[in-house]
Amino acid sequence: MPVDRSIDKRRETADVDRMAKRMGKYTLVVATAQRARDLRERSSRALVPSAGSFITRALTELGQGSVKVVRKRED
């Protein structure tokens, strides 16, 4: 039975759009990049997944709320 991946892609796009509206595009990009970099640094050196999987995982964690974005206060 073939799997329709287009539904998953549309749902992921909708989730990213909703997060971008909630926190702003720039904040979403920076938070995702920082979390993906953190995941890459903490990953096992023996099993190196592709960079895309780190970004996907970072976006998923941000979307689920398991990772919070804390903004720095400017004094």
C-alpha positions as a Markdown table, in Angstrom:
| # | Residue | x | y | z |
|---|---|---|---|---|
| 1 | Met | 0.0 | 0.0 | 0.0 |
| 2 | Pro | 1.6 | 3.3 | -1.0 |
| 3 | Val | 2.1 | 6.0 | 1.6 |
| 4 | Asp | 1.0 | 9.6 | 0.8 |
| 5 | Arg | 3.9 | 11.7 | 2.0 |
| 6 | Ser | 2.3 | 14.9 | 0.7 |
| 7 | Ile | -0.1 | 15.0 | 3.7 |
| 8 | Asp | 2.9 | 14.9 | 6.1 |
| 9 | Lys | 4.7 | 17.6 | 4.2 |
| 10 | Arg | 1.6 | 19.9 | 4.3 |
| 11 | Arg | 1.2 | 19.3 | 8.0 |
| 12 | Glu | 4.9 | 20.1 | 8.7 |
| 13 | Thr | 4.6 | 23.3 | 6.6 |
| 14 | Ala | 1.5 | 24.3 | 8.5 |
| 15 | Asp | 3.3 | 23.7 | 11.8 |
| 16 | Val | 6.3 | 25.8 | 10.7 |
| 17 | Asp | 4.1 | 28.6 | 9.5 |
| 18 | Arg | 2.2 | 28.6 | 12.8 |
| 19 | Met | 5.4 | 28.7 | 14.8 |
| 20 | Ala | 6.7 | 31.5 | 12.6 |
| 21 | Lys | 3.6 | 33.6 | 13.2 |
| 22 | Arg | 3.8 | 32.9 | 17.0 |
| 23 | Met | 7.5 | 33.7 | 17.5 |
| 24 | Gly | 8.6 | 35.5 | 14.3 |
| 25 | Lys | 10.5 | 34.1 | 11.4 |
| 26 | Tyr | 13.9 | 35.4 | 12.5 |
| 27 | Thr | 13.5 | 34.0 | 16.0 |
| 28 | Leu | 12.4 | 30.6 | 14.6 |
| 29 | Val | 15.3 | 30.4 | 12.3 |
| 30 | Val | 17.9 | 31.4 | 15.0 |
| 31 | Ala | 16.3 | 29.1 | 17.6 |
| 32 | Thr | 16.2 | 26.1 | 15.1 |
| 33 | Ala | 19.8 | 26.7 | 14.1 |
| 34 | Gln | 21.1 | 26.9 | 17.7 |
| 35 | Arg | 19.2 | 23.8 | 18.7 |
| 36 | Ala | 20.3 | 21.8 | 15.7 |
| 37 | Arg | 23.9 | 22.9 | 16.4 |
| 38 | Asp | 23.5 | 21.7 | 20.0 |
| 39 | Leu | 22.1 | 18.4 | 18.9 |
| 40 | Arg | 25.0 | 17.9 | 16.4 |
| 41 | Glu | 27.6 | 18.7 | 19.1 |
| 42 | Arg | 26.0 | 16.2 | 21.6 |
| 43 | Ser | 25.5 | 13.4 | 19.0 |
| 44 | Ser | 27.6 | 10.3 | 19.0 |
| 45 | Arg | 30.5 | 10.7 | 16.7 |
| 46 | Ala | 30.2 | 7.1 | 15.5 |
| 47 | Leu | 26.8 | 7.6 | 14.0 |
| 48 | Val | 26.6 | 10.9 | 12.2 |
| 49 | Pro | 23.1 | 11.6 | 10.9 |
| 50 | Ser | 22.6 | 14.1 | 8.1 |
| 51 | Ala | 22.3 | 17.8 | 8.9 |
| 52 | Gly | 18.6 | 17.7 | 7.8 |
| 53 | Ser | 17.7 | 15.3 | 10.6 |
| 54 | Phe | 19.1 | 17.7 | 13.2 |
| 55 | Ile | 17.0 | 20.6 | 11.7 |
| 56 | Thr | 13.9 | 18.4 | 11.6 |
| 57 | Arg | 14.4 | 17.3 | 15.2 |
| 58 | Ala | 15.0 | 20.8 | 16.3 |
| 59 | Leu | 11.8 | 22.1 | 14.6 |
| 60 | Thr | 9.9 | 19.2 | 16.1 |
| 61 | Glu | 11.1 | 19.9 | 19.6 |
| 62 | Leu | 10.3 | 23.6 | 19.2 |
| 63 | Gly | 6.8 | 22.8 | 17.9 |
| 64 | Gln | 6.1 | 20.4 | 20.7 |
| 65 | Gly | 7.2 | 22.8 | 23.3 |
| 66 | Ser | 9.9 | 20.5 | 24.7 |
| 67 | Val | 12.5 | 23.2 | 24.0 |
| 68 | Lys | 11.6 | 26.8 | 25.0 |
| 69 | Val | 12.9 | 30.0 | 23.3 |
| 70 | Val | 14.2 | 32.4 | 26.0 |
| 71 | Arg | 14.8 | 35.9 | 24.8 |
| 72 | Lys | 17.6 | 37.9 | 26.2 |
| 73 | Arg | 16.7 | 41.2 | 28.0 |
| 74 | Glu | 18.5 | 44.2 | 26.7 |
| 75 | Asp | 19.6 | 46.5 | 29.5 |
